[in-house]
Amino acid sequence: TGLTEGFSIMFAGNIGSAQATEIIIEAASILKSYKDIHFVVVGDGSRRDYLLNESIGRGLSNFHLPGRFEVDAMPSLMREASVLLVTLTNHKAFAATVPSKIQTYMAAGRPILASLNGEGARLVIEAGAGTAVPADDARALADGILELYNMAEIEREKLGSNGVLYFKEHFDHEKLIGDL
């Protein structure tokens, strides 16, 4: 799947136009000289064939599309990734929302790279769970990946731990039921 090969950036979920998946393939092209950086896009959607064709056309050995996995398998797959990636296009409506995958990523305890604008990016930064770059900007995405790639492992582990703590404090089901 590419997860166990060096430094892996995993995107999980719907592979659609709202997710700005073309910037993932563009960032993979920008970073193809880094032989140990691998992009793993897990899921399915309307843009999956586009990504597959682009990765083949560009000769990208650092880009993997393993397909869909059962929901039960996802937490352990996410924990194998070096970084979890969330992307959304630069659209006013998306700036006001927080993708639910951010909560899922926080619970997985891995650093998050948010390539989006607005509330989702703010939440990742507030939680100290990763880094955020502007939406629809492949160069900024590649730079964000390199920032995390060049970070000491202990610092990346701290980002993941911060995400888990933030999740437990703000999103944990039992806590929310208790608050309610």
N, C-alpha and C positions, 0 to 999 in steps of 0.2 A: 504493500500500500504506500510505501514511501515514508511511513511514520518512524520506522526504525533506522532510517538511513540519514545519519547526521542530524542537522538542525531542520525540523519540520514545522511548516506553517499549515495548520489545518483550518479549512473552512467547512462547516457542516450545516446542511439544511437545503432549502430551496435554491436551486440554481436558476434564477430568473433575471429579467431585465432590471427589476427594482434593486437587486443585489449588486449591481454594477460589476458583474463578474468579468467583464472585459478588462478591468484594471488589474485583476489577479493575474491573468495571462500576460498582460503587459509587464507587470512587475517581475514575473518569472523570466520574461525575455531580458529585462534589464539586469537581472541577477544571475543569468545562466553561467557566468564565469565562476561563480561560487559553487563548486562541485558538491559541497556538503549541505547546501540549502535546498530543501525540497518542499514543493507546494502540493498539498493533498486536499482535493476538493471532493468531499463526501456528500452524496445526495443525488438528487435528480431534479429535472426541471427543463423549462423551455430553452435554456441557453447551454445545456450540457453538450449537445452535438457541436455547437459553435466552439466551445472550449476544446473539445476533442480534436476537431478539425484544425483549429489554430495551433494546438500543441504539436500535432503531427507536422503541419505545414512549416512551423518554425523550428522543428527538430529539437524540441525541448525534452531533454532527459530528466529534468528537474521538476516536471509537472505530472501529477498522477490523478486519475479519475477512477477510483475503485468502485464507484457505484453507490447503491443504497445499502444500509445495514439496518437490522432490526433495532428498534428504540432501546431495547435492553442492552445491546452491545455498545451503544454510543458512549456512555460514561467511561468505560475502560479504554476505548479508542481515544477519547479526548485526553485522558491522562497520559497517553503515550506521546502526544504532540509536544513539541517544544513551545509553541505559541498557538493560540486559538484566534482566528481571524473572523471579524464581523465587518461586512461592507454594506453600504446602502448608497444609492445615487444621491446627488445633491438636489433634493426636492424639498420645498418648504414643509410639506406634510410630514416627511420623514424626520425633519429636524425636531419636531415636537414629540416624537415617539421614542420609546426605548424598546428595541427588539428583544423579545423574550429570550433569545439565544444568549444575550449578555448574562442573564441570571443563570442559565444553564452552564455557561462557560465559567462563571465565578465559582459555582458549586464544584466544578471539575478541578479547581486548584491550579490551573495553568495561567501563565501571563496572557493577557488579552491585547490584541492590536485592533483598534477600532478605526476603520476607514469610513468615517461618517461625520456628519455635522450635528450639532444640537445636543439634545438631552442624553442620548446614548453615549456620545463621546464624553460629555460632562460627568456622567455616572462612573465610567471607567476610571477617569482621572480622580474624581472625588474618593473613590474606593481605594485608590493606590494600587489598582489591579492590573495596570498595564499602561499603554500609551495610545494616543489618538492622533490621527492625521486627517487632513481635509478629505472630504468625499470626492470621488471621481478624479483623483490625482495619483496616477500610477507611480510617478517619480517620488512623491511624498510617501506612498505606500512602501516602495523599495527602501527609502531612507529609514522609515520606521522599523522595517524588518532588520536592517543593518544595525540600528540602534540596539535592538533586543539581542541580535546575534553577537554583537561585540560586548554585551553586558556580561559581567561575571555571573556564573551559574547561581551563586548564592543570592544575587540581586534578583534574578528571574524567579527563583524559588520564593523570595519575599513577596513579589508581585502576586504570585499564585496564592500564597497564604493570605495576603490581604483580601483577595477576592473571596476566598472561603469565609473569612471573618465577616466581611461586609454582607455576603449572602445570608449567613446565619443571623446576623443582626437585623437585617431589613426584609428578607424574602422567605426565610424558612417557614414551611407550612405550619409546623407546630407553634412557632412564635406568632404567626399571623392569626391563627385560631385563638390562641390565648389572648392576644390583644383585642380581638373581636368580642 
